[in-house]
Amino acid sequence: MVDYLAQIRQMMAESKFSEALSFTEVQLSILESTSRLEILPLYLELLETQKRTPPAILLIEAAESVVDKNIEQAQHWIHKLSSTDLKLHFRRITLIKIKMAEAKGNLLELYRYITELNLYLYEAKVPHRLDVVYKFQQKYFKHDFNLRLNDLAIYLMLSELTLAEETTKELILSCYEKSSPRGIAEKLKAIREVILSFTERSYLEIYSNFCLLSVEGISDKTDYKKLAEMVIYFDDFKFQILLLNLMINLGFTDCVENYSSDIKNNVVYDFVYLDKYFNHLKKFFHAPRETKEKHSEAQVSQADLVLNGQKEVANELPTESLLASAEELLIMKTLKFHDYSLNELLELAVSFLQSDFIQAANEATQLCMEKAQNDADYLKACYLKLICLMKHKDYRATLDLSFVAIEKAVEENDLLSFLYLQAEAYLQLGDKSKARKILKNISEIDSNYRLVSERLKRLDEI
């Protein structure tokens, strides 16, 4: 190889350009790709000295070979291409420009070239995605709405319905999690348009209908059927929350309570997600559900009901029934018509728990939480209410309220109390891994707290 280069340079030094050009052309035709790329720059240089126009395909090949190590040289050869050549070899040239933009750190150019190439491939109906482009997209614009919308179109073109559904879900969720309320409608319209542009859309029709009802609301009787189909199809917790939000926006308030109860029973129910993205929906999950049947004793392991000096209640709180007796109902009505102070209500709540008036205690703690003027008083009432919820066996509501309490807790004892009740709720729900994790956190803070080490040991043995 060195001999060939030396011979070419010698002929160029002797101004034997024609001979050098002919010799180089022969070598380009017979050498393998690696060696060929070494001679190619010399060949282009010889063509320039002869004032001959280099073939576009060779200019592109030369630019591709040096773009990773010599951006200026690659740019020099690209600039020699005519507008016709740029259109004819759009895909290869844009790939070179993408690499140059990335090397220069110019994200605006990089985004523009990726978008242009994706659009070109889509319009050309090219049934695949270029890995090199997708690599840059994932690295710099992983959650960009427009690029992900293009991915959806490609998956639909390929009839990859599973990937198309995953992308559709991601796009719809991004409208609520990453967009301002002002831009949601336009994005949902765009998602629907892409889905409807393909005839083979199968169950993606349901997501299209969600976008339609979210933007335009109910317009005819068939829309009620579409809404019912969503209720049946959506088993994903986040989409159930989106559907609940849609029901409220559409005015179906009579369905909200029942549907929120169903959502609460979802195995991946996540109050933190609610608190972060749909704060206005928390009111449908805070209150304990009404219980119409008798229940057996709700176990509140080691619960001492002591928080910042409140009166102690026995650890075991036996209850024969969660149905309110006539006496308890009278007590609950009395609470509403008397202006008790917060401390009086707290004392009453503890007394009610000791007397096994769980619903009356729950009512008193709710009034306490409403009257609380500071976090300390709120947490006292909150702890008692959590005990009531545990007695009601409303473990989902227990988790919801415990997250709120933990956010407000400052004192170590308060934090440990709420964490312990949270672990108990997870245990009752059968989620031993989360319960174990919380108990380990408690043990790291105070290994002697409520015999938590023994609890952990028993859990590990299961």
C-alpha positions in Angstrom: 0.0 0.0 0.0 2.8 2.4 0.9 4.4 1.7 -2.5 1.2 2.7 -4.3 1.0 6.0 -2.3 4.7 6.7 -2.9 4.4 6.1 -6.6 1.3 8.4 -6.9 3.0 11.2 -4.9 6.2 10.8 -7.0 4.2 11.3 -10.2 2.4 14.3 -8.7 5.8 15.8 -7.7 7.0 15.4 -11.3 3.8 17.0 -12.5 2.7 13.8 -14.3 -0.9 14.3 -13.3 -2.5 12.4 -16.1 -0.3 9.3 -15.4 -1.0 9.6 -11.7 -4.7 9.9 -12.3 -4.8 6.8 -14.5 -2.7 4.8 -12.1 -4.9 5.9 -9.2 -8.1 4.9 -11.0 -6.7 1.4 -11.6 -5.7 1.0 -8.0 -9.2 2.2 -6.8 -10.8 -0.5 -9.0 -8.6 -3.4 -7.7 -7.8 -2.6 -4.0 -9.9 -3.6 -1.0 -12.1 -1.1 0.8 -9.5 -0.2 3.6 -6.7 0.4 1.2 -9.0 2.1 -1.3 -9.9 4.7 1.3 -6.2 5.6 1.7 -5.9 6.4 -2.0 -9.3 8.1 -2.5 -8.3 11.5 -1.1 -5.3 11.6 -3.4 -7.6 10.8 -6.4 -9.9 13.6 -5.5 -7.0 16.0 -5.2 -5.8 14.9 -8.6 -9.2 15.6 -10.1 -9.1 19.1 -8.6 -5.7 19.8 -10.1 -7.1 18.7 -13.5 -10.1 20.9 -12.9 -12.4 17.9 -13.4 -15.6 17.5 -11.4 -15.3 14.6 -8.9 -18.1 12.0 -9.1 -20.6 12.6 -6.3 -20.5 9.0 -5.1 -16.7 9.3 -4.5 -17.1 12.6 -2.7 -19.7 11.0 -0.4 -17.6 7.9 0.2 -14.6 10.1 1.1 -16.7 12.2 3.5 -18.0 9.1 5.2 -14.5 7.7 5.6 -13.2 10.8 7.5 -16.3 12.3 9.2 -15.3 10.7 12.6 -11.8 12.1 12.6 -11.7 15.2 10.3 -15.0 17.1 10.2 -13.5 20.0 8.2 -12.4 17.7 5.4 -15.7 15.9 5.3 -17.5 19.3 5.2 -15.2 20.4 2.3 -16.2 17.4 0.2 -19.9 17.7 1.0 -19.9 21.4 -0.1 -18.7 20.2 -3.5 -21.9 18.3 -4.2 -24.5 19.9 -6.4 -28.1 20.4 -5.3 -29.2 17.5 -7.5 -26.6 15.2 -5.9 -27.8 16.4 -2.4 -31.4 15.3 -3.3 -30.3 12.1 -5.0 -28.2 10.9 -2.1 -30.2 12.6 0.7 -30.1 9.7 3.1 -26.3 9.1 3.0 -25.5 12.8 3.1 -27.8 13.5 6.0 -26.2 10.7 8.0 -22.9 12.4 7.5 -24.4 15.8 8.6 -25.8 14.1 11.7 -22.4 12.8 12.7 -20.8 16.2 12.0 -23.4 18.0 14.1 -22.9 15.6 17.0 -19.1 16.0 16.8 -19.5 19.8 16.9 -22.0 19.6 19.8 -24.6 21.5 17.8 -27.8 19.9 19.2 -30.1 22.2 17.1 -28.6 21.0 13.9 -28.5 17.4 15.1 -32.3 17.6 15.9 -33.1 19.2 12.6 -31.1 16.6 10.6 -32.6 13.6 12.5 -36.1 15.1 12.0 -35.5 15.6 8.2 -34.1 12.1 7.8 -37.0 10.5 9.7 -39.5 12.4 7.6 -37.7 11.4 4.4 -37.7 7.7 5.3 -41.4 7.9 6.4 -42.5 9.6 3.1 -40.4 7.1 1.1 -42.2 4.3 3.0 -38.9 2.8 4.1 -40.0 -0.1 6.4 -37.2 0.1 9.0 -35.4 2.5 11.3 -31.7 3.4 11.0 -29.9 2.2 14.1 -27.3 5.0 13.9 -30.0 7.7 13.9 -31.9 6.0 16.7 -28.7 5.9 18.8 -28.4 9.7 18.6 -32.1 10.1 19.2 -32.0 8.0 22.4 -28.8 9.7 23.6 -30.0 13.4 23.1 -33.7 13.4 22.5 -35.0 10.3 24.2 -38.4 11.8 25.3 -38.9 14.3 22.4 -42.6 14.2 21.5 -42.2 14.7 17.7 -39.5 12.1 17.3 -41.4 9.5 19.4 -44.5 10.3 17.3 -42.4 9.4 14.2 -41.4 6.1 16.0 -45.1 5.4 16.4 -45.7 5.9 12.7 -42.8 3.6 11.8 -44.1 0.8 14.2 -47.5 1.1 12.6 -46.0 0.9 9.1 -44.2 -2.3 10.2 -47.4 -3.6 11.9 -45.5 -3.9 15.1 -48.6 -3.4 17.3 -46.9 -4.2 20.6 -44.2 -1.6 20.1 -46.8 0.8 18.7 -49.0 0.4 21.8 -46.0 1.0 24.2 -45.1 4.1 22.2 -48.7 5.4 22.2 -49.0 4.9 25.9 -45.7 6.8 26.4 -46.8 9.6 24.2 -50.2 10.0 25.9 -48.7 9.9 29.4 -46.1 12.5 28.3 -49.0 14.9 27.5 -50.0 14.9 31.1 -46.7 14.3 32.9 -44.4 16.6 30.8 -46.6 19.1 29.0 -48.4 22.3 30.1 -52.2 22.0 30.1 -52.3 24.4 27.1 -50.4 22.0 24.8 -52.2 18.8 25.7 -55.1 19.0 23.2 -52.8 19.6 20.2 -50.6 16.7 21.1 -53.5 14.3 21.6 -54.8 15.3 18.2 -51.4 14.5 16.7 -51.4 11.1 18.3 -54.9 10.3 17.0 -54.0 11.5 13.5 -51.0 9.2 13.3 -53.0 6.2 14.5 -55.9 6.9 12.1 -53.5 7.2 9.1 -53.1 3.4 9.2 -55.8 0.9 8.5 -54.3 -1.9 10.6 -54.6 -0.4 14.1 -56.4 -3.1 16.0 -56.7 -2.2 19.8 -54.9 1.1 19.2 -58.3 2.3 18.2 -59.1 2.5 21.9 -56.2 4.9 22.5 -57.4 6.9 19.5 -60.8 7.2 21.1 -59.3 8.3 24.4 -57.6 11.2 22.5 -60.9 12.0 20.7 -63.0 12.2 23.9 -60.3 14.0 25.8 -60.2 16.8 23.2 -63.8 16.9 21.9 -65.9 15.3 24.6 -69.1 13.4 24.1 -70.8 14.2 20.8 -73.1 11.2 20.1 -74.3 7.9 21.6 -71.4 5.9 20.2 -69.1 7.8 22.4 -70.6 6.2 25.5 -69.7 2.8 24.0 -66.1 4.0 23.4 -65.9 5.1 27.1 -67.2 1.7 28.2 -64.5 0.0 26.1 -61.8 2.0 27.8 -63.1 1.0 31.2 -62.9 -2.6 30.2 -59.5 -2.4 28.3 -57.4 -0.2 30.6 -55.8 -2.3 33.3 -52.7 -0.1 33.5 -52.9 2.0 36.7 -51.7 5.2 35.1 -54.3 4.9 32.3 -57.0 4.1 34.8 -56.1 7.4 36.5 -56.3 9.2 33.1 -59.7 7.7 32.5 -60.9 8.7 35.9 -59.7 12.3 35.1 -61.6 12.1 31.8 -64.8 10.9 33.5 -64.7 13.9 35.8 -64.0 16.3 32.9 -67.0 14.8 31.0 -69.2 15.2 34.0 -69.7 11.5 34.9 -69.5 12.1 38.6 -71.9 9.3 39.5 -69.3 6.7 38.1 -66.3 8.2 39.8 -66.7 6.6 43.2 -67.1 3.1 41.9 -64.3 3.4 39.4 -61.9 4.9 42.0 -62.6 1.9 44.2 -61.6 -0.4 41.3 -58.4 1.6 40.7 -57.6 1.4 44.4 -57.5 -2.4 44.1 -55.0 -2.3 41.2 -51.9 -4.3 42.4 -49.6 -1.4 41.3 -51.7 1.4 42.8 -49.4 4.3 43.4 -50.4 7.2 45.6 -47.1 9.0 44.9 -48.0 9.1 41.2 -51.4 10.6 42.1 -49.8 13.2 44.4 -47.3 14.2 41.7 -49.4 14.5 38.6 -53.1 14.4 39.6 -53.3 16.1 42.9 -56.9 17.0 42.4 -57.9 13.3 42.3 -56.5 12.4 45.7 -59.8 13.3 47.4 -61.3 10.2 45.7 -58.7 7.9 47.4 -58.3 9.5 50.8 -61.6 8.6 52.5 -62.1 5.0 53.7 -64.7 3.0 51.8 -68.0 2.3 53.5 -68.2 -1.2 55.0 -71.6 -2.9 54.9 -70.7 -6.3 56.1 -69.2 -7.5 59.4 -65.5 -7.9 59.5 -63.2 -9.9 61.8 -60.6 -8.2 63.9 -58.1 -5.9 62.0 -54.7 -6.6 63.3 -52.6 -3.5 64.1 -49.4 -5.1 65.3 -47.7 -3.4 68.2 -49.7 -0.1 67.6 -49.4 1.9 70.8 -51.4 4.9 69.6 -48.8 7.2 71.3 -47.8 10.3 69.4 -46.1 13.3 71.0 -47.6 12.8 74.4 -51.1 11.6 73.5 -52.9 9.3 75.9 -51.9 5.6 75.4 -54.4 3.1 74.1 -54.0 -0.7 74.4 -52.0 -2.4 71.7 -54.8 -4.8 70.7 -58.0 -3.1 69.7 -60.6 -5.9 69.3 -63.7 -5.1 67.3 -66.7 -7.3 66.7 -68.2 -5.3 63.9 -67.5 -2.2 61.8 -71.1 -1.5 61.4 -72.0 1.5 63.4 -74.5 0.9 66.3 -77.3 3.3 67.0 -75.3 4.6 69.9 -72.2 5.2 67.7 -74.3 6.9 65.0 -75.7 9.3 67.7 -72.1 10.0 68.8 -71.1 10.8 65.3 -74.0 13.2 64.8 -73.2 14.9 68.1 -69.6 15.5 67.0 -70.8 17.5 64.0 -73.0 19.8 66.1 -70.6 20.6 68.9 -67.7 22.9 68.5 -65.0 20.8 70.3 -61.4 22.1 70.4 -58.7 20.1 68.6 -57.4 18.7 71.9 -60.8 17.7 73.0 -61.4 15.9 69.7 -58.1 14.1 70.0 -59.0 12.9 73.5 -62.5 11.8 72.2 -60.9 9.9 69.3 -58.6 7.9 71.7 -61.6 7.2 74.0 -63.7 6.0 71.0 -60.9 3.7 70.0 -60.7 2.3 73.5 -64.5 1.7 73.4 -64.4 0.1 70.0 -66.4 2.9 68.3 -64.1 2.8 65.2 -66.4 4.9 63.0 -66.9 7.5 65.6 -63.1 7.7 66.2 -62.6 8.0 62.4 -65.1 10.9 62.3 -63.3 12.6 65.3 -59.9 12.3 63.7 -61.2 13.7 60.4 -62.5 16.8 62.3 -59.1 17.0 64.0 -57.3 17.0 60.7 -59.5 19.8 59.4 -59.0 21.9 62.5 -55.2 21.4 62.7 -53.3 24.7 62.4 -49.8 23.2 62.2 -48.1 20.0 61.2 -47.7 18.8 64.8 -51.4 18.8 65.5 -52.1 17.4 62.0 -49.8 14.5 62.6 -51.4 13.6 65.9 -54.8 13.4 64.2 -53.3 11.6 61.2 -51.8 8.8 63.4 -55.1 8.1 65.0 -56.9 8.1 61.7 -54.4 5.6 60.3 -55.3 3.3 63.2 -58.9 3.7 62.3 -58.2 2.9 58.6 -56.2 -0.2 59.7 -59.2 -1.3 61.8 -61.4 -0.8 58.8 -59.0 -3.0 56.8 -58.7 -0.1 54.3 -55.0 -0.7 53.7 -54.9 1.2 50.4 -56.2 4.4 52.2 -53.7 3.6 55.0 -50.8 3.8 52.5 -52.1 7.0 50.9 -52.4 8.8 54.2 -49.1 7.5 55.5 -47.3 9.0 52.5 -48.8 12.4 53.3 -47.8 12.0 57.0 -44.3 11.0 56.3 -43.8 14.1 54.1 -44.8 16.3 57.1 -43.0 14.3 59.8 -40.0 16.0 61.4 -39.4 14.2 64.7 -37.8 10.8 64.5 -40.5 9.1 66.7 -43.2 10.4 64.4 -41.4 9.2 61.3 -40.8 5.7 62.7 -44.5 5.4 63.8 -45.8 6.2 60.3 -43.2 4.0 58.6 -44.2 1.1 60.8 -47.9 1.5 60.0 -46.9 1.7 56.3 -45.0 -1.6 56.6 -48.0 -3.2 58.3 -50.3 -2.0 55.5 -48.0 -3.5 52.9 -47.9 -6.8 54.8 -51.7 -6.9 54.9 -51.7 -6.3 51.1 -49.3 -9.2 50.6 -46.4 -7.0 49.4 -43.7 -8.5 51.7 -40.8 -7.1 49.7 -41.9 -3.5 50.3 -42.7 -4.2 53.9 -39.3 -5.8 54.5 -37.6 -2.7 52.9 -39.4 -0.3 55.2 -38.7 -2.4 58.3 -35.0 -2.5 57.4 -35.1 1.3 57.1 -36.6 1.5 60.6 -34.0 -0.9 61.9 -31.2 1.3 60.6 -32.7 4.2 62.5 -33.6 2.4 65.7 -33.0 -1.4 65.8 -35.0 -1.7 69.1 -38.1 0.0 67.7 -41.2 -2.2 68.4 -39.1 -5.4 68.1 -38.6 -4.6 64.4 -35.6 -6.9 64.2 -37.7 -9.9 65.2 -40.3 -8.9 62.7 -37.6 -8.8 60.0 -36.3 -12.2 61.1 -39.8 -13.7 60.8 -40.3 -12.2 57.4 -37.0 -13.6 56.1 -38.0 -17.1 57.3 -41.2 -17.0 55.3 
